[in-house]
Amino acid sequence: MTYKNTLEHAKVLDSQDELGKFRHEFHMPVINNKEVIYFTGNSLGLQPKAAKEAINIELEDWAKWGVEGHFHGRNPWYSYHERFSEDAAALVGANAKEVVLMNGLTVNLHLMMVSFFAPNKATGRTKILCEAKAFPSDQYAIESQLRFHGLEPAEHLIEIAPRDGEHLIRHEDILSAIDENANELALVIIGGVNYYSGQVFDMEAITVAGHKAGAKVGFDLAHGVGNIELQLHDWNVDFACWCTYKYLNSGPGSVSGIFVHERHADSQLPRFAGWWGHDKSTRFQMEPGFVPISGAEGWQMSNAPIFNMAIHRTSLDLFKAAGFKKLRAKSIKLTAYLEFIIEGISSQSDKVNFEIITPKEEKARGCQVSILAHGQGKSLFDHLMNEGVIVDWREPNVIRMAPVPLYNSFEDIYRFGQVLAKGIV
């Protein structure tokens, strides 16, 4: 497509967008009496307008029924999490039995590593492989899991970094590292979409390589779910975790999701057990001896956090109504237009060089675009924020932005470009 940096062109693109109506399903922040340009759905998604009513229903049922709301509420709390299985599974390419919502993301990462990281000092299979510059919480979780097993990260953690002078991790370097450490690897765990660069990794090929090496393979999909197409079941991934407050618009600190492949459904993998993961037919007998529910539900520990899951339900409804393939198609166009605008501004100025560090290939990126603002400092970010453009800054001089197809428009991108150009000093 031939793009133009004009308001008229952006409006034409928006007029052709059948998903544009979904923008009106969200609250767009207004600061200093001006609607912002919101490009941080990769950090915290916007609030669905239906969220308040969804919470009010549960508050009303709590007031009316008290504890009996577990069975007599409009959405009985006892089985509340079951309302999400099919639609959440559709977003990750799974069957309903393989998915459950519970806890927070890092908690779930730890729980998954309890089950899927089984170092064996006798055989020497003790190492974890991950990407360098993983999100810090992932790094801390992995390091602490190693130390819990009496293993030092300096020796037992393999981190794959970009080559010198590059910003992206080469796929062949990941596969080579897996192959070279095949006899020592216990677990491969990678962020499916890197939070810093926006790079999407070839999860299917990584899974194949990891399994060939004899390791378990899992992914942190905080930046993947709701952003890119996923087929976790068909890719044969062992496990995955994600949050719901970024692209899934479910509110700050909202519930996390897990995927556990069905081949592990009735396995004897070790796990930290809790009441809510116990066999439903005997749960209320309160007997000792944990009997896990078959499938991902068996990893639950506590009952559902109803209020933030109520918001998540409204977001899943919007995804279902829009259709993910259509959302992905729009995402590709939005990021292409954003790239066009950024590169045009950069080429017209001798004061800045905007280096896009996110991959250009469609399959290797979602809707996040990260740029290195060579020649500019944090003052450029401050200018954007002061002008009502909500983006994200990462040291030393990276600006991350994510035009989200559910609520961002081509006009947002044009207006962003106008503000960006005026901030170059």
C-alpha positions in Angstrom: 0.0 0.0 0.0 1.2 3.5 -0.8 0.9 5.7 2.3 0.7 9.5 2.7 1.5 11.7 5.7 -1.7 13.7 5.5 -4.8 13.9 7.7 -7.0 13.3 4.6 -5.2 10.0 3.9 -5.5 8.8 7.5 -9.2 9.6 7.5 -9.7 7.6 4.3 -7.9 4.6 5.9 -10.2 4.9 9.0 -13.3 5.1 6.8 -12.3 1.8 5.3 -11.7 0.1 8.7 -14.6 -2.1 9.7 -13.2 -2.4 13.2 -13.2 1.3 13.8 -16.5 1.0 15.8 -14.8 -0.9 18.6 -12.9 2.3 19.6 -16.2 3.5 21.1 -16.3 0.5 23.4 -13.4 1.9 25.4 -12.8 4.9 27.6 -10.1 7.1 26.0 -8.2 9.1 28.7 -8.7 12.9 28.6 -5.9 15.0 30.0 -6.0 18.8 30.2 -9.4 18.7 28.4 -7.9 16.9 25.4 -8.3 13.3 24.4 -4.9 11.6 24.4 -3.2 9.6 21.7 -2.9 6.3 23.6 0.0 4.0 22.4 0.7 2.0 25.6 -1.7 -0.9 25.3 1.4 -3.0 25.5 1.7 -1.8 29.1 -1.9 -1.3 30.2 -4.9 -1.6 27.9 -7.8 0.8 28.0 -10.9 0.3 30.1 -13.8 -1.3 28.3 -17.0 0.7 28.9 -18.8 -2.4 29.8 -16.4 -3.0 32.8 -18.3 -1.0 35.3 -21.6 -2.8 34.7 -19.8 -6.1 34.8 -18.4 -5.4 38.3 -21.7 -3.9 39.5 -23.4 -7.2 38.7 -21.1 -9.1 40.9 -21.3 -6.4 43.7 -25.1 -6.6 43.5 -25.1 -10.3 43.7 -22.7 -10.2 46.7 -25.0 -7.8 48.4 -28.1 -9.9 47.6 -26.8 -13.4 48.2 -23.7 -13.2 50.4 -21.9 -16.5 50.3 -24.8 -18.0 48.3 -23.6 -16.0 45.4 -21.3 -18.9 44.7 -24.3 -20.9 43.5 -27.2 -18.5 43.0 -25.7 -15.4 41.5 -26.3 -14.5 37.9 -22.8 -15.8 37.2 -22.3 -18.3 40.0 -18.8 -17.8 41.5 -18.2 -21.5 42.2 -17.8 -22.2 38.5 -16.9 -18.7 37.5 -13.6 -19.5 35.9 -15.2 -22.0 33.6 -17.0 -19.2 31.7 -13.6 -18.2 30.2 -12.1 -21.4 29.0 -13.3 -21.6 25.4 -12.7 -17.9 24.5 -9.4 -17.7 26.3 -8.3 -20.9 24.6 -9.3 -19.5 21.2 -6.8 -16.6 21.7 -3.9 -18.9 22.3 -4.8 -21.8 19.9 -5.7 -24.3 22.5 -8.6 -26.5 23.6 -10.6 -25.5 26.6 -9.2 -28.1 28.9 -5.7 -26.7 28.4 -6.4 -23.2 29.7 -7.4 -21.7 33.0 -7.3 -18.2 34.5 -5.7 -17.8 37.9 -3.2 -15.8 40.0 -0.8 -13.3 38.6 1.7 -13.8 35.8 4.9 -14.2 37.8 3.2 -16.4 40.3 2.1 -18.6 37.5 5.6 -18.7 36.0 6.8 -20.0 39.3 4.1 -22.6 39.5 4.8 -23.8 36.0 8.6 -24.1 36.7 7.7 -26.1 39.8 6.1 -28.6 37.4 8.3 -28.3 34.3 11.8 -27.6 35.7 13.2 -30.8 37.1 17.0 -30.4 37.2 19.0 -33.7 37.6 22.5 -33.1 38.9 23.3 -36.8 38.4 22.8 -36.6 34.7 24.0 -33.0 34.4 20.6 -31.9 32.9 20.3 -28.8 35.1 20.2 -25.7 32.8 17.6 -23.2 31.8 17.8 -21.3 28.5 16.1 -17.9 28.0 16.6 -14.8 26.0 18.9 -12.1 27.3 17.0 -8.9 28.3 13.9 -10.9 29.2 11.4 -8.9 31.3 13.0 -8.4 34.7 10.3 -10.4 36.5 11.1 -13.4 34.3 14.8 -13.1 35.1 14.2 -12.9 38.8 11.8 -15.9 38.7 14.2 -18.0 36.7 17.2 -17.1 38.9 15.3 -17.8 42.1 14.1 -21.2 40.8 17.7 -22.1 40.0 18.9 -21.1 43.5 16.0 -23.0 45.1 17.4 -26.1 43.5 20.9 -25.2 44.7 22.1 -24.1 41.3 23.9 -20.8 40.6 22.5 -18.8 37.6 26.0 -17.9 36.5 26.6 -21.5 35.7 23.2 -22.9 35.0 21.4 -20.1 33.1 22.0 -19.7 29.4 21.0 -16.3 28.0 20.8 -15.8 24.2 21.6 -12.2 23.3 21.7 -10.2 20.0 25.1 -10.3 18.3 27.4 -7.3 18.8 26.0 -4.2 17.0 22.5 -5.8 16.6 19.3 -5.3 18.4 17.4 -8.5 17.7 18.2 -12.1 18.6 18.8 -14.2 15.5 16.6 -17.3 15.4 19.5 -19.5 14.3 21.4 -18.4 17.4 18.6 -19.7 19.6 18.5 -23.0 17.8 22.3 -23.4 17.9 22.4 -22.7 21.7 19.7 -25.3 22.3 21.6 -27.9 20.2 25.0 -27.0 21.7 23.6 -27.5 25.2 21.3 -30.4 24.5 22.8 -32.7 27.1 22.5 -30.1 29.9 19.2 -28.4 29.1 16.2 -29.1 31.4 14.0 -26.1 30.4 13.7 -23.6 27.6 11.6 -20.6 28.6 11.4 -17.5 26.4 9.1 -14.4 26.2 7.2 -15.2 23.0 7.3 -11.5 22.2 10.2 -9.5 23.6 8.9 -6.6 25.7 11.8 -4.3 24.7 12.2 -4.7 21.0 8.8 -6.2 20.1 10.5 -9.1 18.4 8.2 -12.2 17.9 10.1 -15.5 18.2 9.4 -18.6 16.2 7.8 -20.5 19.0 7.0 -23.6 17.0 10.6 -24.1 15.8 12.0 -23.4 19.3 9.6 -26.0 20.8 10.7 -28.6 18.3 14.3 -27.9 19.0 13.8 -27.9 22.8 12.0 -31.2 22.7 14.6 -32.7 20.4 17.2 -31.7 23.0 15.2 -33.5 25.8 14.0 -30.3 27.5 10.6 -28.9 28.4 9.6 -25.7 26.6 7.4 -22.9 27.9 6.7 -19.2 27.0 5.8 -16.0 28.7 3.2 -14.5 26.5 2.5 -11.2 28.3 3.1 -9.4 25.1 1.8 -12.1 22.8 -1.8 -12.9 23.8 -4.2 -10.5 22.2 -1.4 -9.3 19.9 -0.3 -12.1 17.6 -1.8 -15.3 16.4 -0.9 -18.3 18.5 -1.3 -22.1 18.1 0.1 -23.4 21.4 -1.6 -26.8 21.1 -0.5 -27.5 17.5 3.0 -26.2 18.3 3.2 -28.8 21.0 4.3 -26.2 23.7 4.5 -27.7 27.2 3.2 -24.6 29.0 2.6 -20.9 28.7 1.6 -18.0 30.9 0.2 -14.5 30.2 -1.3 -11.5 31.9 -4.6 -9.9 30.9 -4.0 -6.2 31.6 -2.0 -5.4 28.5 -3.6 -6.2 25.1 -6.5 -8.0 26.9 -7.7 -4.7 28.6 -8.7 -6.3 31.9 -7.4 -3.7 34.4 -4.2 -3.1 36.4 -2.9 -6.3 38.1 -5.7 -8.4 36.6 -5.7 -12.2 36.6 -3.2 -14.3 34.6 -3.8 -17.2 32.3 -2.0 -20.5 31.9 -1.8 -23.1 29.1 -0.8 -26.7 29.9 -0.7 -29.0 26.9 -3.3 -31.8 27.2 -0.6 -34.5 27.1 0.2 -33.3 30.7 -3.4 -33.3 31.7 -3.2 -36.4 34.0 0.5 -36.6 34.5 2.3 -37.0 37.8 4.3 -33.8 37.4 5.1 -32.2 40.7 3.0 -29.2 41.6 2.1 -26.9 44.4 -1.5 -27.9 45.2 -4.4 -26.0 46.4 -8.1 -26.6 47.2 -9.5 -25.2 43.9 -7.4 -27.5 41.8 -8.8 -30.6 43.7 -11.3 -32.9 42.0 -14.6 -31.0 41.9 -16.8 -34.1 42.8 -15.0 -34.5 46.1 -13.8 -31.0 46.9 -16.3 -30.3 49.6 -15.6 -33.6 51.4 -12.5 -31.7 52.8 -10.5 -34.9 52.9 -6.7 -35.0 52.9 -4.9 -36.2 49.8 -4.9 -33.9 46.7 -6.6 -35.3 43.6 -6.0 -32.8 40.8 -8.7 -31.9 38.2 -7.7 -33.2 34.8 -6.2 -30.5 32.6 -5.0 -27.0 33.4 -7.7 -26.5 36.1 -5.7 -28.9 38.2 -3.0 -26.3 38.7 -5.4 -23.9 40.4 -4.8 -23.1 44.0 -7.4 -20.6 45.1 -10.9 -19.7 44.0 -11.4 -17.1 41.2 -10.8 -13.4 41.7 -14.3 -12.5 40.6 -14.1 -8.7 40.2 -11.1 -8.5 37.8 -12.3 -11.6 36.0 -15.6 -9.8 35.4 -13.7 -7.1 33.5 -11.8 -9.7 31.6 -15.1 -11.2 30.4 -16.0 -7.9 28.8 -12.7 -7.8 26.9 -13.0 -11.4 25.7 -16.4 -10.5 24.4 -15.0 -7.7 22.3 -12.2 -9.9 20.9 -14.8 -12.5 20.0 -17.0 -9.9 18.3 -14.2 -8.3 16.3 -12.5 -11.6 15.2 -8.8 -12.1 15.8 -7.8 -12.5 12.2 -9.4 -9.1 11.3 -7.7 -7.6 14.3 -4.3 -9.0 13.2 -4.8 -7.7 9.7 -5.6 -4.2 11.0 -2.6 -4.4 13.3 -0.3 -5.1 10.4 -1.6 -2.0 8.5 -1.4 0.2 11.6 2.2 -0.7 12.3 3.2 -0.3 8.6 1.6 3.2 8.6 3.4 4.1 11.9 6.7 2.9 10.4 6.1 5.0 7.3 5.4 8.1 9.4 8.5 7.6 11.6 10.9 7.0 8.8 9.5 10.0 6.9 10.1 12.3 9.8 13.6 10.9 10.4 14.6 11.3 6.7 13.6 15.0 6.7 15.7 15.9 9.8 19.5 16.1 10.3 18.9 16.3 14.1 17.6 12.8 14.6 17.9 9.3 13.3 15.0 7.1 14.3 16.2 3.6 14.1 13.3 1.1 14.3 14.6 -1.9 16.2 11.4 -4.0 15.8 11.6 -6.5 13.0 10.1 -5.4 9.7 8.7 -8.8 8.8 5.0 -9.1 9.6 5.4 -12.5 11.2 8.2 -11.3 13.4 6.3 -8.4 15.1 3.0 -7.6 16.6 1.6 -4.1 17.0 4.5 -2.7 19.1 7.1 -0.6 17.4 10.3 0.3 19.3 12.6 3.1 18.1 16.1 4.2 19.1 16.0 8.0 19.0 19.6 8.7 18.0 20.5 12.4 18.6 17.6 12.9 21.0 17.3 12.4 24.7 14.5 11.9 27.2 13.3 15.5 26.4 11.6 14.1 23.2 9.7 11.6 25.3 8.7 14.4 27.8 7.5 16.5 24.8 5.3 13.7 23.6 3.8 13.1 27.0 3.2 16.9 27.6 1.4 17.0 24.3 -0.9 14.1 25.2 0.8 11.3 23.4 1.1 8.4 25.9 4.0 6.2 24.9 6.7 4.4 26.8 10.4 5.2 27.5 13.2 2.6 28.1 16.8 3.5 28.8 19.0 4.6 27.1 16.8 6.2 24.4 14.2 3.8 23.3 10.6 4.8 22.8 8.0 2.0 22.6 4.6 2.5 21.1 1.8 0.1 20.3 -1.1 1.1 18.1 -3.7 -1.4 19.3 -6.3 -2.4 16.6 -9.2 -2.6 19.0 -9.1 1.1 19.8 -6.4 2.9 17.9 -6.9 4.6 14.5 -4.9 5.7 11.5 -5.6 9.3 12.5 -4.0 8.6 15.9 -0.8 7.7 14.0 -1.0 10.8 11.8 -1.5 13.1 14.8 1.4 11.3 16.6 3.6 12.1 13.7 2.8 15.8 13.8 3.6 15.9 17.6 6.8 13.9 17.1 8.1 16.2 14.4 7.7 19.3 16.5 9.6 17.7 19.4 12.9 17.2 17.6 15.4 19.7 19.0 
